[in-house]
Amino acid sequence: MFDVSQGLNDYRLIKVGADYRRLRPEYLLALHHKQKKRLFEDVDHYTGLGYTVIVVTHHHPSPPITARHCSLLPK
């Protein structure tokens, strides 16, 4: 991750937190894992209640999500 933080302007220019620390790749990776876990928990919760859940994002569907939840979609 050292190469990423040295090569992208984002990691030099963006500050995060109350103390305005420099943005670090490790922070973004941890945030990604936390949000992904929450997304899976929410999808499981609402599908368990009988809802059809549709997740809209600017990324293409990842194989674990499509394989896990495609069978739940109405045909």
C-alpha positions, 0 to 999 in steps of 0.5 A: 500500500506504500506505493499507492499512497506515494503515487496518488495525489488523493493521499497527499491532499485529502484529510480525514477525521477531526484532527485532519489526518492524511488519508491513508490506504489502510483507512480506506481498506478498513472502511471498505470492509466495514461497509461491505460487511454491513451491506451483506448483513442488511441484505440478509436481514431484509431478505429474511423478512421477505423483501426483495433487495436491490443494491444500486452502486456504480460498481459491477456486481461481484460474483459472491453477491450475484451467486448468493442472491440471484436466486432470490430475484423474481423470475 
